[in-house]
Amino acid sequence: MIQQRNKPRVYTNEMNHFTVRLSEADGTEFTGYVGDISEEGLCAILPGEAGREFAAEVVLKGEIGGSYLPENMSFSARLVWQAAGEERGETVRLLGLQFQDKVDLPDQVIAALMVSDE
């Protein structure tokens, strides 16, 4: 599953302040944080789920939240890649998700994008 990105992605600790909650069609939920994000998709980091394999191209429902956001941002996204890794000293599952519909990033996320450009 190789995908080219048309928009820049953010790889910064600024995004770790945004939580992500994902759910599968059967209602199974996973909680983690945002690794990077663009208008087209995001990388979700799920601590403790390194051994969990998600079905290829599964569609997940999700929400991005956190203390910086006045309200959660809901989305639906297709899994385009996944990998096991280590982040902050613990094993994690990294999920590359492509938004199903156009997403307008909240101002607080755009501000984090601007900080990362400096």
FITOR-50817 format. One record per residue (C-alpha): residue in three letters; x, y, z. Coordinates in steps of 0.5 Angstrom, whole numbers, plus 2048, in hexadecimal, padded with zeros to 3 digits. Layout:
<sites>
ALAXYZ
...
</sites>
This chain:
<sites>
MET800800800
ILE8048067FE
GLN80180C7FD
GLN8048137FB
ARG8028197FF
ASN8008207FC
LYS800824802
PRO805824807
ARG80582080E
VAL807823815
TYR80C81E819
THR80C82281F
ASN80B821827
GLU806827826
MET801822823
ASN80281D829
HIS7FD82282D
PHE7F7820828
THR7F481982A
VAL7F1814825
ARG7EC80F827
LEU7EA80A821
SER7E5805821
GLU7E47FF81C
ALA7DD7FD819
ASP7DC7F881F
GLY7DD7FD824
THR7E47FC826
GLU7E7802828
PHE7EE804829
THR7F180B82C
GLY7F880E82A
TYR7FB815828
VAL7FC818821
GLY80381781E
ASP80281B818
ILE7FC81E814
SER7FA82280E
GLU7F482380A
GLU7F481D807
GLY7F581880D
LEU7F9817813
CYS7FE812817
ALA7FB80F81D
ILE7FF80C823
LEU7FC807827
PRO80080582D
GLY8007FE82F
GLU7FD7FC829
ALA8047FA825
GLY8017F2824
ARG7FB7F4821
GLU7FA7F381A
PHE7F47F7817
ALA7F17F5810
ALA7F47F880A
GLU7F07FE808
VAL7EB7FD80E
VAL7E780480F
LEU7E7807816
LYS7E380C819
GLY7E681181D
GLU7E7817821
ILE7ED81C823
GLY7EC81F829
GLY7F082282F
SER7F1828833
TYR7F382D82E
LEU7EC82C82A
PRO7E682F82C
GLU7E2829828
ASN7E4822826
MET7E582181E
SER7E281B81C
PHE7E4817815
SER7E4811812
ALA7EA80E80F
ARG7ED80880B
LEU7F380580D
VAL7F9806808
TRP7FF80380C
GLN800800813
ALA8077FE817
ALA8097FC81D
GLY80E801821
GLU810804827
GLU80F80B829
ARG81080F830
GLY813808833
GLU80D804831
THR80B7FF82C
VAL806802827
ARG802801821
LEU80280681C
LEU7FC807817
GLY7FC80B811
LEU7F580E80F
GLN7F2811809
PHE7EC81580B
GLN7E6813807
ASP7E381A806
LYS7E6821806
VAL7E882380D
ASP7E982A80F
LEU7EF82A814
PRO7ED82E81B
ASP7F183581C
GLN7F5832821
VAL7F782C81D
ILE7F9831818
ALA7FD83581D
ALA80182F81F
LEU80282E817
MET805835817
VAL80983481D
SER80C82E81A
ASP80E833814
GLU812837818
</sites>
